[in-house]
Amino acid sequence: MLFASFFKGFSLSFDAVRHFVSKSIFSSAGISITVKESGSGKLIAAHNPQLNLTPASTLKILTTATALEMFGPGFCFETTAAVSGKINTDGVLSGDMYIVGGGDPTLGAQYSGKSQTAFFEMILSELRRKGVKEIRGAVIGDESLYNTEIVPYKTPWEDMGNYYAAGVSALNFADNSYKLTFRTGSAGGKTQIIGLEPAVPGLTFQNYLVAKSNDKDSAYLYGMPYCKERYIYGTVPAGRQSFSIKGDVPDPALFTVEMLVKFLESRGVTVTRGATTSRLLQQKGDYRRPSLDVLCKIKSDSLSAIIQVTNKRSYNFYAEALMRLIASRFSTGASLQGGIAAIKRFWSDRGVKAADVLIYDGSGLTPANRVNSAFMVDVLQYMETRSRFRESFLNSLAVAGVDGTLKSFLANTSLQGKVKAKSGSFEGVLTYCGIVDKNGQKYTFCIMVNAFTCPASDVKKAIEQFLLEL
């Protein structure tokens, strides 16, 4: 598209654009803006619409829209419990139990509609129905549906180890995260670890966390996937008897079956050889899944419910699970690269210019992601005007001044309740992408600001003012 005859560095067709991009706080920033009429697709205003910038969490719009289009709102992940071997009259299973993962991110999850132990209780019920009192083997977590790259390869080191960058396996439990509690003591002093919930077997900590005389949580955990040692740096508020942060579980599949074994043994079913996984057995060279008898299966929350959590709460864990779901349809081992290629191909086939965007994850956590406002608006316009699943998608977006990550955005203004959007932010990045519906006229917009040096609150106010002027 040629914009030169209408735009000269910024849109001449709208004072709002000129006012926005000329602000002194943006003197060193990169800005990309696109605004279109929702029905006709007519371009209303733009500034650098093809300029690729870091989208942060607005990338979740792309991931959730693609998953919804490919699988439909009623899709559910499925996890299977099965056994090998025979059950004798004494209630002994002479074999192993297998938990075969299907990629479900909602198993035991905090935002799930099911209880945390629902699947465990279902398994226990089936074992009791068959009279099983002892598993004379192991509980094996089969994570082979996905490859072992559970964290996107461009995830920053400063994020790995923290709950918001938790890895996604074919077998997940309780958001693959834990809560670590400290007694913080006096300012300038060391902190003391006093609790870990749930207990993650084998996980150790090197604690360099310091108490500070403020109310800010600036603690970070550092650690690699599958590595059971975590280093803790930063500061937390002083003088607290109890202060908690959250971290990621290093080995999600192993954690799942370890929690299951603990649950079963607490209910009177012993497991002779404990818990292990297909990955660990493959490393020893002795894993081959035998013929299995299915005990039970559990389905996840619906895809519609999953994307609502993903977008309204900006939940990275669910977004990365959806990326792996997409990848599982088009690549062996559900590789990240396979998922990215599938997303770009999907939108290119629908006339959305996807070839020039750079995607490295499903959540937008990776700073290396690069998309432009024109691309994001075209994806949104497709979902609003052409998608069979329009309602499911639009209902997943936060409402300005009402809920989700937009609860304070445009609150107590004429646009409160009239904007559905997704926000995205981290240091030096603030983006909003969504739909304005005012007086029956709808506009689709994307505003991306990168590399600003002022407080993020100033950028937020400027974006609010821009939308109000529109």
Buried (B, 14 or more C-beta within 10 A) or exposed (E): EEBEEEBEEBBEBBEBBBBBBEBEBBEEBBBBBBBBBBEEEEBBBBBBBBBBBBBBBBBBBBBBBBBBBBBBBEBBBEBBBBBBBEBEEEBBBBBBBBBBBBBBBBBBBEBBEBEBBBBBBBBBEBBBEEEBBBBBBBBBBBBBBBBBBBBBEEBEEEBBBBBBBBBBBBBBBBBBBBEBBBBBBEBEEEBEEEEBEBEBBEBEBEBEBBBBEEEEEBBBBBBBBBEBBBBBBBBBBBEBEEBBBBBBBBBBBBBBBBBBBBBBEEEEBEBEEBBBBBBBBBEEEEBEBEEBEEBBBBBBBBBBBBBBBBBBBBBBBBBBBBBBBBBBEBBEBBBBEBBBBBBBEBBEEEEBBBEEBEBBBBBBBBBBBBBBBBBBBBBBBBBBBEBEBBEBBBBBBBBBBBEBBBEEBBBEBEBBBBBBBBBBBBEBBBBBBBBBBBEEEBBBBBBBBBEBEBEBEBBBEBBBBBBBEB
